[in-house]
């Protein structure tokens, strides 16, 4: 990407989110809340088991708290995935194809019913995870662009360059 004219290039990306991509992106979005929940659960359970075992072996109370926290973690993780899958199946807009026109100014998202333009400064942050990009509009909302939706590797690299230049 050393060619200066390449920066003026427009990229078109057709995005159709799969259920798996939506669930994964939603988990990334909720990451901070999930960590707070699990930390709080562990603290509460450790405190409760410590108080219940006062005068007895506190190490066993810690082990019980860890096991109970893991149990809660596993249950809530599967419930969270179930909840996101259910939302994806019910929300017709999530399954609707979106075409992004990406350039130096920002992104224009077009659907059947209309379009919206967002400049790069409208995004709180943009992060790349494994095989998708999350364009954060707020702490709990983001646009999802899977890497597979870029037509060429050059388009994907150009998008990364635009992100880096507009942080």
C-alpha positions in Angstrom: 0.0 0.0 0.0 2.7 2.5 -0.8 0.7 3.9 -3.7 -0.8 7.2 -2.5 -3.7 6.9 -4.9 -4.7 3.7 -3.2 -5.9 5.7 -0.2 -8.6 7.2 -2.4 -10.0 3.8 -3.2 -13.5 2.8 -2.3 -14.2 -0.7 -1.0 -17.5 -2.4 -1.2 -18.3 -5.1 1.2 -21.5 -7.2 1.2 -22.2 -8.5 4.7 -24.5 -11.2 5.6 -24.0 -12.2 9.2 -24.2 -15.9 10.2 -25.6 -17.0 13.5 -22.2 -18.1 14.6 -20.6 -14.8 13.8 -23.4 -12.9 15.5 -23.0 -15.0 18.7 -19.2 -14.6 18.7 -19.5 -10.8 18.1 -22.1 -10.5 20.9 -19.8 -12.3 23.3 -17.0 -9.9 22.5 -19.3 -7.0 23.0 -20.4 -8.4 26.4 -16.9 -9.4 27.5 -16.5 -6.7 30.1 -19.9 -7.4 31.7 -19.2 -11.1 31.7 -15.9 -10.7 33.4 -17.5 -8.4 36.1 -20.3 -11.0 36.6 -17.9 -13.9 37.0 -15.6 -11.9 39.3 -18.5 -10.8 41.4 -19.9 -14.3 41.6 -16.6 -15.7 42.7 -16.2 -13.0 45.4 -19.7 -13.5 46.7 -19.4 -17.3 46.8 -16.0 -17.2 48.4 -17.2 -14.8 51.1 -20.3 -16.9 51.7 -18.5 -20.2 52.0 -15.8 -18.6 54.2 -18.5 -17.2 56.6 -20.3 -20.6 56.6 -17.1 -22.4 57.4 -15.9 -20.0 60.1 -13.5 -21.9 62.4 -13.1 -24.7 60.0 -10.8 -25.3 57.0 -10.9 -22.1 54.9 -9.0 -23.8 52.1 -11.9 -26.2 51.5 -14.2 -23.1 51.4 -12.1 -21.6 48.7 -12.1 -24.8 46.7 -15.9 -25.0 47.0 -16.2 -21.4 45.9 -14.1 -22.1 42.9 -16.1 -25.2 41.9 -19.4 -23.3 42.5 -18.1 -20.4 40.4 -17.1 -22.7 37.6 -20.6 -24.3 37.7 -22.2 -20.8 37.5 -19.8 -19.8 34.7 -20.6 -22.8 32.6 -24.4 -22.5 33.1 -24.4 -18.8 32.4 -22.1 -19.1 29.3 -24.5 -21.6 27.7 -27.5 -19.6 28.6 -25.9 -16.5 27.1 -25.1 -18.3 23.9 -28.7 -19.6 23.8 -30.0 -16.1 24.4 -27.9 -14.6 21.5 -29.0 -17.4 19.1 -32.6 -16.8 20.0 -32.2 -13.1 19.3 -30.6 -13.8 16.0 -33.4 -16.1 14.9 -36.1 -13.5 15.9 -34.5 -10.3 14.6 -35.0 -10.1 10.8 -32.7 -7.1 10.5 -29.7 -9.1 11.8 -30.1 -11.5 8.8 -30.6 -8.7 6.2 -27.7 -8.2 3.8 -25.9 -4.9 4.3 -23.5 -3.4 1.7 -20.8 -1.1 3.1 -19.1 1.5 1.0 -15.8 2.2 2.8 -13.5 5.1 2.0 -11.4 7.9 3.5 -14.5 9.6 4.9 -16.1 6.6 6.7 -18.6 3.9 6.0 -22.0 4.0 4.3 -24.2 1.1 5.2 -27.0 0.4 2.7 -29.9 -2.0 3.1 -33.1 -2.5 1.2 -34.9 0.2 3.2 -32.2 2.9 3.2 -28.7 3.8 4.1 -26.7 5.6 6.8 -23.3 7.2 6.6 -21.0 7.2 9.6 -17.7 9.0 9.5 -14.6 7.4 11.1 -15.0 9.8 14.1 -18.4 8.4 14.9 -16.9 5.2 16.1 -15.6 4.8 19.6 -13.2 2.1 18.5 -12.6 -0.5 15.9 -11.2 -3.9 16.8 -10.2 -6.9 14.9 -10.9 -10.3 16.4 -9.9 -13.6 14.8 -12.0 -13.4 11.7 -14.2 -10.4 12.1 -14.1 -6.6 12.7 -16.2 -4.9 15.3 -16.9 -1.2 14.7 -18.0 0.1 18.1 -20.7 2.7 18.1 -21.0 2.5 21.8 -19.8 0.1 24.6 -22.7 -2.2 23.8 -23.3 -1.7 20.1 -21.1 -2.4 17.1 -21.3 -3.0 13.4 -20.0 -6.5 12.4 -17.9 -7.0 9.3 -16.6 -10.6 8.9 -13.3 -10.9 7.1 -14.8 -13.4 4.7 -17.0 -10.7 3.3 -14.0 -8.8 1.7 -13.8 -9.5 -2.0 -10.0 -9.6 -2.0 -7.1 -9.7 0.4 -6.1 -6.3 -0.9 -9.5 -4.8 0.1 -9.1 -6.3 3.6 -5.6 -4.8 3.9 -6.8 -1.4 2.6 -9.6 -1.5 5.3 -7.0 -2.2 8.0 -5.0 0.8 6.6 -8.0 3.1 6.8 -8.6 1.9 10.4 -5.0 2.6 11.4 -5.1 6.1 9.8 -8.4 7.0 11.5 -7.8 5.9 15.1 
